[in-house]
Each structure stands twice: as structure tokens, then as C-alpha cells.
Amino acid sequence: MPQKHSPSCSRREFLALSAALTGGTLLSRALPADDGTVAASGPVAIGDRRELFVDDALIAELTGAARLQLHHPVPQELALVHDADWEGSGSGYHSIFRDGDRYRMYYKAWHLDVQPGKLSTGRHPLYCCYAESDDGIQWTKPELGLVEHNGSTANNIVLNSGPMNGLNVDAGHPAVFLDENPDVPADARYKAIVRSSKPNGLIPLKSPDGFKWSPMTDKPILSGIGAFDSQNLAFWDPTIGKYRAYWRIFTAGVTTTEEWKPAGIRAIRTATSDDLIHWGPHTDLTYVDSPPEQLYTNQVKPYHRAPHLLIGLPTRYIERQWSESMRSLPERKHREMRSSSVDRYGTAITEALLMASRDGVKFKRWNEALLRPGPERPGTWNYGHQYVAWHIVETKSALSGAPNELSLYAGESYWTEPGSALRRYTLRLDGFVSASAPRTGGMLVTRPVVFSGDKLSLNFATSAAGRVRVGLERPDGTPIAGRSIDDCMDLFGDTVERTVVWKDGSDVGSIAGQPVRLRFELTDADLYSYQFESA
């Protein structure tokens, strides 16, 4: 079963390390901000937290042939087909999370009928439905008996659109999560963020069991400062001890008393809260080195193995024009029919990206697609394809004896009869991005860090001829005696956890609390993460 992992180094722990080393003077400049940002200079307190390469915040230099390499999820089986009468071709916006020994899934159930010059969505109301799994691979739709559809409650509908305690609930844009706030009351262990209209905004719901829901407020939150026509979400961030929300906007939009008038491009806005009801100032996401692009969803959440890192899996939305390539894509007749209603319904294409942040506002966004539309086949290369579920979960590998892996889920067959579908994809643990080098080799050197623990563990893969070596250095680059690269024994293999060993052993406890740089030598190898731990 997936294991719990140590939290990141706290502010108090960092101060203690700093004081022990220098009397509280030298390292105070390196203290991370309360919002989790990394200071521009000076040592960074990483404690015993796991560090990935989804950004370059801790990287000082890459030399030789070393580079950061984005990895692409591997397609697996269809996890769910939305073919029930109350589901349909427009089902999506999935929320997936681990809850003890059960995996839970919530999603929009919707159907779109496409006819020449017309798109009809009136077959049934927007619903929120529920599925569950023992392993995150095989999913079932239980009969819940909660909401009536066509005279029967024999369905998996968990929430209906319509009035709820004086609020206008849109059940078709759900984001559902298990609230990990340590002080959450028993009747609010599960939370959902749904959309409201007239006035526009979001409605936070609570539930003791994930099935029976009630509003947490008598009016929408964040009203008038977003478009919200997407999957808008919130979650508890343990790093800052607050809730974060991320929602859909149009840049340069116009705010009126009750409604948001779109303009510009689709983008993402965020704010924090102590209680999901009262929110602080909002701000728009910024990016390290990315062009303006249409981002339809955001899918931000703490990565469970390194919760100080916020991982987003946004949808990139691109409107293409009619061309020979467009006409050569799958389901041309159906594409042309969608376009006869609104042109972009037939010419827009979507795919998934990867982005990561340490402060929740400034993101490193990888400009190359994480999840491309893939091989041309029915149900692909269309508007609504590759919307990734919120969020990643850890599952067992199909290979006997292999370590657990990451499962993420993405939609396909959107607007296609009999219903849209959800496919599972896999990555190795921490496997979004690696520090990689070919046989000619390369080096990665980190910024100075302060760690706790007495051993260093790596997640890496090499060829049979490849290797990884690690050296610890003073901030000025002076090798630490006995822990230099030349003292490091070759590491080779393919493992998510291997302790680094030098000529006289693996212990690094005597260096803990001191600022050091890590020098990684890579030869035909990929390094995915590193972590200092206690033996």
C-alpha cells in the first residue's frame, strides 16, 4: 500500500539548524518565506523532504550533456466509460483521491447531442456522479439511491443541479476532495467546490461521508472575480496551513456587480483562506518562462510524496483553422457537424501540460505537452480530449515485484456517442521530470541546502553501462572529505529508493545542519528525486 512520507522542514526546524550552526546570523537570510517561496540567495532548508526536478529552484548549474527531461505518461486501460443513461458524451471534470483503502472518483455527468448547425444539451440535467475502486485500476459505479433520474434512484448520481438552501448549485462543475486539515470537524471531512450562477461564484459544500452534502455558506464565494466555466477547485495546503483555491478567469475580464464578463485569454487565478468561506486577496498565476497560452483547467494540488511542491496538470486549449491536416484528423464528419454549430467546437484541440510551484502563484510551466493527443484514432484529437482528472494517485504496478507507480486519468471520446471515457496513464513515482544525461555524461550541482537526517536516498534509473555518483561540497565548491564524488561508489540499476554509499559508508549525520551543495554525476542515467532521511 502507498506509504505516508515525512513533511517538509518547518520554519522552526530551520531556525534551530541555523542557530546551531552560526548563532542565528548567517542562515537567517536563507529562511524560506511563509508562502513557501525559495529565497533568491543563500542556503535553502530542505530538512528531510523529498526534492524533485519539476522546477530549477534548487539547481545551480547543469554542465556537460546534463539536462532536465520531461517524461510522458504511458497509456493503460480504460478506467471508466460514461455510457449510462444519466451520463453521456460530455461527462468529465473528474476528481480522484485515495481515502484509506478506497479510491474515490467524482465527475460531471452530461450529454451533448450534435446535429447540423445545432448543439443540444437538454437530454438530462447536469449531475455529479460517483465511482469507487479498491486499487485505482478497476472502477465500479455503485447504486447510491440518492437522486432520482427518469423515475428511478438506481444510479450513481450523488448530486443534482438546482436549488440547495437558497443557492443555485451547478453539479456539473465539481471538484471534490478529502479535507486534510487536521482540525476539520467530522461532519466536514469531505468538501466539494461547485459553481453558482446569478450571482456567479463558487459554493463550498461539506459532507461527513462523501454522499450527503450541504452548503457551508449562504452566498457564493469569490463572486464576481472569475469566469468559473471550468473545473474550479480548492484544497488544504499543509505547507502554509491554509486552503488554496484555483479558478478559471479570462485575462482582462470586466467585473460587474454580479457577473464576470470575459475578455482576453483563458487563465488561472488563486487566493488563500482559513475556512473556505472568507478569502484573502486574489492574484493571477505567473510563469517562469512560458508564452501566453489558453489554459482551460488547472488541476493544482500538493504532490503527496513532496507536499511542499504544488503540481498542476492544466489543459492547453488551441484553436486551429480548417486545413488539410484538420480534415485528416479522426471523425471528420462529426468534427464538421460540431463546427457547423460553433466553428471552434470542431477545430479546437486540447492536451495536458505540467507545471509546478513552491509558493502557489509563480509556476514553472513546461511548454512541451506532458500528455499529447497521441496516435490518431476515434475519440481523439478533439475539443475536450486529454483533460486530466484532479489529481494523481499512487497505485500498484502491473509488474509483479515492481514498486508502486503514479496513476493519472485523462478523458477521451468527448462529444462522441455513446459516452465519453476516462483512460488511466502511469508514470514512475516522482517521474514527471528527471535530471538526465547520455553516455557522454553530465553534472548537476544544487544550490546550497541545509538538510536533516543521516543518509541520502535517490530515485534513479541507469542503463547497464550507466551510473550515478554523488558528492557533497561546501557552498564554495570545496569537496567534503570522505563524501566527494571520487569517494562515491557507483550507483546503477532502476529503483525508486537507493541509499548512497561512499567508500567508508553512507552516514552523513555529521554534516546535517550545515550548508552543502550536492554534485550529481550522471552517465546514461536519469535522476528523479533525492531525499535525506534518518536511518
N, C-alpha and C positions, 0 to 999 in steps of 0.2 A: 504494500500500500504506500502511497505517497507519504513522505515524511515532513514534519514541521522543521523549519530552519531558523537559525538564530537571527534575531533582529539586528539592524544596523547599530553601529556605535552611537550611543546617546551623547547629547551635549555635555552632560555631567561627566561621563566617562572620558570624553575628550579633554575637558578641563583638568581632570585628575592626571591623565597622561602628561599633559603639558606641564602642570605644576611639578610633577615628579622629576621631569627632565630638566627644566630650566627655571624653576621657581615661579612659574606662571607668567613669564615675559615673552620668550621667543615665539612660542607656538600660538599665542593669543591672536596673532594676525591671521592665522590659518583657520580659525574657528568657522565652521560652516554656518551660513545664515539660518535663521529659524525656518525658512521656507525650503530648506534642503539644497540650496544652490551651492555650487563649488566655488570657493574663492579664486580670484584671478591669479594669486601667487601664494607661495608658502605651502607647507605640508598639509595634506588632507587627511583627516581622521577617518579611517575606514574600519577600525575595530576588527570584528570578526565577520563582517558582512561579505557576501559574495559579490564580486565585481565582474561585469560583462563588458563586451566591446560594442554595445549598441550605440555608444557615443564615443567621443575622443576626449572627454573631460579629464581623464587621468592619464592621458598619453602625452609624453613629452616629445618623442621622436620615433619615426619609423625609418629604418635605413636598409640598404641592400634591396632585395626584392620583396620585403615585407609590405603587406597592405592589409586593409580591412576588407573582408569579403562577406557580402550579403548572401545568405543561404535561402533556398526556396523550399517551401513545404512540399511533401510528397503526397500525391492523391491516394486515398484509400477508398473504402466502400461508401455507398450512400447511407447516411445515418438515419434520414427520415424523408419520406415522401408525403407531401401535403395533398393527399388525394381524397380526403373525407369531404362529405357534402358541405360541411361548415368551414372548410379550409379553402384551398384553391390556388390559382396561378399567381396571385400576388402575395402569398404568405412569406414572411421574413422577419427581420429585426429580432433575431434570436438572442436570448440571454442564457448562458450556460455556466453553472458553477458546481463545485463539489460541496456536498453537505453531509459530513460524516461518511457513511458507507454508500451514499446515494449521490448520483449526479442528477441535477435538475435542469430542465430546459423550459423556458417560456418564450412565446413567439406570437407575432401578429398572424391572424387568420383572415384572409381577404381573397376575393376573386375578381378578376378583370375579364370581361367579355370584350373581345376585339372584333369589330366589324368595319367594313369600308366606311371611312370618314367618321367613325364613332367609337368611343371607348366607354363601356358601361361598367359601373362598379356597384350596381344595386342588387345583385343576387342575394346577398345577406349582409347583415351589419358587420362592422369591424369587431373582431373578437381578440382576446388574448387567450391562447391555449397553453397546455402544459404536457410535457413528456418527461419520462424519467428512465434511468439506466443504472445497472449495478456496476458497470465497468467503463462507461463513457463511449462504448462502441456499439452495443446493441440497445436500441431505444424502443420503448413502448409508449402508447397513448392510453392511459387508464381512463375508464369511465368514472367521471367525478360526480355526476348528478347534481351539478351546481347551477347551470344556466340552461334554460330551455332554448332549443333550436328546432324549428318546424314541429313543435308539439312534443318534443322528447328531450330529456336531460341525459340520455345515454351518449355522452360525448366527453371530450377532454377540455371543454371550454371552462376557463377559470374566472374570466372577467368579461363583461359585456360593455359596449359603448352606450352612453346615455347618462341620465341624471343620477347623481350619487350625493346625497346630503347637500343638495343645492348647488352642486358643481357639475359641469358638463365634461364627463370623462370620455376621452378618446382611448379606447383599449387597444387600438391598432398601432400605437407607437410606444410599446412598453420597454422599460429597462428594469429588470428585476435582479435583486442581489440579496445575499445573506449579509446582514449588518454585523461587521466585526468590531464595532465599538464595544470595548469591554464593559461599558456602563449601560448598554442597551437593555431596556426592560423586556420581560418575557413576552409581552403582547405585541412587540415590535421587532422581533428577531429578523423578520423578512421585510424588505422595503421594495417599493416599485415607484418608478417615475413615469407618469403618463402625461399626455398632452391635454391641454384645455383650449377651448376657443370661446370667444365672446364672453369675457375678455381672454386674450391669448396668454399663454404662460404654461407652467408645468404644475402638476399636482402630485405631491408625495403621498403615497399610501403606505400603510403598515399592516402587518399580519402576524399572528402568533404561529401559524403553521404553513404559510405559503399558499393557502387556498381561500381563506376568508379575509377580505380586505376592507379597510376603512380609511377615509381621508385623515391626514394629520393636520389639516388647516381648513379654514372656511373660505379661502380665496386662493387663486393660483399664486405660485411663487415666481419670481423673475419675470413678472408680467411686463410686456412692452419693450423688452430688450433683446428679442430674438425672433427668428422665424419659426423654429421648433418643428419644421416639417421633415422630421427625420427621427432617428433613434437618439433621444437626448437622455443623458444618464447622470448618476451621482453614485458616490461610494465613500466609505470611511477610509481615510488615508492614515495609517498608523504612524507614519513618519512625522507628520505635523500634528496629529491628534485632532483632526477636523474632517468634516465632509468636504469633498470637492464635487462640483458639477461641471459638466461639459455639454454644450448645446450648440445647435445649428444657428448660424446667422447668415445674412448676406452683407458683405462689406459695403460701407457707405449707405446702409439702410436708414430709413427715416422712421423715427419713433413718434407715434401719436398717443393720445390718452390711453387707448386700449389695444391698439394693433401695431404690428411691425410691418412697414411697407418695404419690400425687398428692393435691392439695387445692387450693383456690383457683382461679386462672385460669391459662391458658397464657401463659408469659412467657419471657424470654431471659436467659441467664447467660453470663459471659465470664471468661477468665483468659488469662495470657500464659506463654510458655515459651521456653527457649533451644533445645530439641531435640525438641519434640513429645511428649516422654515425661514429663519432670518439670515440673510446673505450679506456678505461684505461687498466691497466694490468689485465690479466685473472688469475683466481685461481680455483682449483678444490674443490668441496664441501667436507667437513669433517663432521663426525658424532660423537655424544657423546659416544655411547656405542652400536655400530652395527657392525656386521661382514661384510667383503667384499661380496657384492651381485651384481648381474646383474640388473641394473636399466635402463629400456628401454625408459621411458619418465620421465618428472619431474613434470609438472603441477603446478609450483610455482606461487603464486600471493598473494598480501595482502588480508587478511581476511576483508571483508567490514565492519564488526562491531568492528574490532580492527585492523586497518591497520598497526600498528607497528609490528604485527605478520605476518610473511610470511608462508602461509600454502602450502605444496606440497603434491600431490597425485600421487606419481610415480608408474610406473608399475614394479613389480618384475618379472623377467624372469628366469625360471628354466628349464633346460634341463634334463628330466628324461630318463631313459633307458626303453627299451621294457621289460615288465614283465606282470604277470597275472593281476595286478591292472591296468596297462596301457591298456591292451586288454579289460578290463571290463568297461572302460570309454565310454561315448556316441560316437556313429558314428564310430565304429571300422573300418568298411570297408573304409570309407572316410579318416580316420586317416592313415590307412596303405597306401592308394593311395598317400596322401600328402608326407608321409615318403619315398615312392619309388622315389620321385624326390630328396629331401634332407632330411636326416633322422630326423633332428630336427624339420622340418615342421610338423611332426606327433607326436613327443614326447615332445616338449616344452609346458609348461603350464605357464600362466600368471595370475597375480592378483594385486590388488591395495593396496598400503601402505599409511600411514600417516606420514608426517614429518613437523617440524615447526622450524622456525629460527627467531632470533631478529636482526641478522647482515647480513643475506643473504648468509653466507658462512658456518658457523657451524650450523648443524641441529640436533635436537633431532628426530631420526627416530624410530618409533615404529616397533619393529621387528616382531610382530604378524600382520597378514594381517588385514587391515581395511575392505576390500571387498573381501572375499573368492570367489572361483569359484561357491560355493553354491550347491544346490541339483543337482544331475546328471540328465540331460535332453538334448535333441538335441540342438546343438548350444553352448554348454558349455564345460568347462574343456579342452580348446584347446589353441593353439598359437593365440594370439590376443584377447582373452576374458578378460573382465573387464578393458580395457583401459578407464580411466576416462576422461571425457571431461574437457577442461580448460575453466571455473572453476565452482565453486559453485555459485548458485544464491538463493535469498530469494523468496519464493512463499507462497501462502495462503495454509492453512491446509484444508484437506478434511473434517475435523470435524467442524461442524458449531460452531462458537464462540471460537474456539481454536486459539491460537496465530499462527503467521506465522512460517514456518519451512524452513529448508535448503533443496534444491533440488540439487542433483548431478546426473550425467548421465554417464552410462558405456556401452561399446559395447558388443555385443554377436553375435552369428551365423557368426563369421568371417570365410571366405572361404567357406561358406555354401550357396547353392542356395535357393531362387532366389537372395538374397542380405543380407548383414549384417544388424544389427538393433541396436538401442540405447534405453536402458531402463532407466527410471527415478528411483532414490532412494531418500529416505528422512531421515533427522536427525532433531532433535530439534535444535533451534537456539543455537549456541555455543556448540553443543552437541557432539563434537568429543571425548572428554575425560572428565571424572568427577573425583573429589575427592570423594571417596565413602567409606562408612563404613556399616557393617551389624548391626543387633540389639545390638550386644555386644558393639558397639561404637568405636570411634577413634577420634584423633585430628590431625589437620593440622595447623602448625604455619608458617607464612610467614617470610621472611627476612624483616628487617626494610624498610619501604617505606615512602615517603612523598606524600601526596595527596592534592587535592584541592576540594572544594565543601562542602556541609553541610549535606549530607545524604549518606548512604551506601545502595546500591541495590544489590540483589542476584538473580541469576538464579539457581533454585534448584528443586529437587523432593524428596518427602519422602513417606513412607507408612503412613497409618492412625495412626499407633502407633509411627512413627518416628518423628525426629525433627532435626532442625539445630539451633545452638546458636553461637553467635559471640562476642568476647571480643577484645578490643583494649588495647595494652600494650606499655610501654616504651621499647626501644631496649634491656634493661637488663631484661625484662620479668615482670616488676612491673605493675600490672593492673592499668588502668586509672580509677580514681574514677567516678562511675556512668556509665562507659562504659565497665565494665568487663563482663566476661561470666556469672557470677552469677546474674548480673543485667539485662541480655538479656532475653526478652520474647521469648518463644518457637516459632519458625517458622516451620510450617508444611503445606503441600499442594504440588502442582506441577505447577510452574509458571516460566516464563522467566524473571519476574521483580517484586520483592517484597522489600519494604523498611524495613530495620532492625529497630526494636523498642526496647529500653531499658525501665526500669521502669519509668523514667522521660521524655521519648520522644525519638525522632530519630535524633536530631541535633548533628552533630559532627564538626560544623564550627569552634568552638573554638580550635580544635585540628589540623585543617588544617595547613599545612606548617611545622609541627613538625614531626620528625621521629617516627614512630609507627610500631608495629607488629600487625598482625591480627591473632587471635586464633579462629579457627573454630572447634566447637564440632559437630560431625556427628553421628546420631543414625538412622540406617536403612534409609540412605539418600544419595543422590548424589548432589554434588555442581558443577555446570558447569562454572560459571563465577561470578565475582564481579566487581562493579564499584562505585566509589564515584561520586556523581552528585550534582548539585545545585537544590534546591527545586523550 
